[in-house]
Structures are given as structure tokens and as C-alpha cells.
């Protein structure tokens, strides 16, 4: 086990606390809490950038919160946004997704009577639709196109495993999670595992990063995180997609 992974035993539990307690905020307000991470991901398909996601993740006194905005490179003004609220124990409090433009719509997900309920409104629906899920509040939200949500899952994986740290460091076994994909109105199971350290060249800079693989029903994702626990790169070979932090 590398020295850097042994060091996770000292630092990751703090990051896990930052990553697993999020609450709502007005989309026109700046996040008022302690900023944990922010930035922009370039989304590249078949070698061409098609969209960007700008995101912020912050810690409040008793919760954490995250938000992201997705804009395509087609030159139109349409965009998608999300806001995510997570309790200090990692449970979902509320998730909201919005789409502007002709396809204007909104989705919210929140716990109700120990399970999750999704409420959908859109220009194509005459009235809102509710869809219940027999899923606990501990279910992870991994919506389409928002890659900052994958960083949150990585932090959760590291935090849970480093809570079991020993003198040799953090155990990094393959770990499974129940996941909800609101835009697809579906749920599934994914697994995360640590694959080791790799050297990559990103934006002309040679970097040594930690690689994690996420296995899903639709294919595998490879994700690379730096020593500050910030997600730097994602590849999804099945979709010929690459995501790189600017």
C-alpha cells in the first residue's frame, strides 16, 4: 500500500464529513457555507467537447450542500441545474433538477414515510407525476450528466473505508451502493473499488493520481482523484466519453 493511501487514514474522514451533509439553498444565492470544492468539468464525446458542468460543494454548520449547472456547447441558452441536500449521516434530504428552455421541467426527490418519492413536472405533462421508490434515504443520487455527484460518491467510499483504518492505512475493498438516477426514473446497484496509483498528463501537466473504478449495469467508469481528493478525470469507454476538470 502506497504512502499516499496510508495517509488517507488521517485525512479522509474529515473530507467524508464535508461530503455527506448537504442542504438546500436558493439557486440565485452564493453558497454561504465553507466551500469544499468548486470548478468546471469539460465533457468530451468522441474527442469533441460537447458540454460543461460548473459545480460547487460546501459545508454548513449541520449539513452539506452541492449544486451544478450543465450547459451545452451548441450556443443555445438552455441549461440543466441540480441542487442536492445531504444530512450529516449521508442520507438524502432533498434533490432538485431543473431544465430551462422549450423542454422546461423539474424533478424533486425526497424521503417520505421511510422511502423516496420523485415528483416530476414538465411542459409535456398536464399535471405533476409522483413516482415512489422502495429505497432508503441512504440511497446515492447519481443523475445523468452531473459528474460532481460522482465525486461525492468517491468521498463517501473513502470516508466509509477509512473509518475502518488500521496502522497499515485504509482498507479499500470493492463496495456496493444503491443508486437512484432521477432523470431515468430508475434505480440500480453500483460498486466502487480502488485500483492503485497512476501517472496521467492532464492539460500538459504530469500528475500522479489515485484511480477508482465504478462498475455499473451499463458499463464501467474509471475515475482519477488527486491528493487533495478532487476528481480530475473520468472515462466511460462504452460511451466514448471523457470528463476533465478545467
Buried (B, 14 or more C-beta within 10 A) or exposed (E): EEEEBBBBBEBBBEBBBBBBBBBBBEEEEEBEBEEBBBBBBBBBBEEEEEBBBBBBBBBBEEBBBBBBBBBBEEEEEBBBBBBBBBBEEBBBBBBBBBBEEEEEBBBBBBBEEEEBBBBBBEEEEEEEEEBEBEBEBBBBBBBEBBBBBBBBBBBBBBBBBBEEBEEEBBBBEEBEBBBBBBBEEEBBEBBBBBEEEEEBEBEEEEBEBBBBBBBBEEEBBBBBBBEEBBBBBBBBEEEEBBBBBE
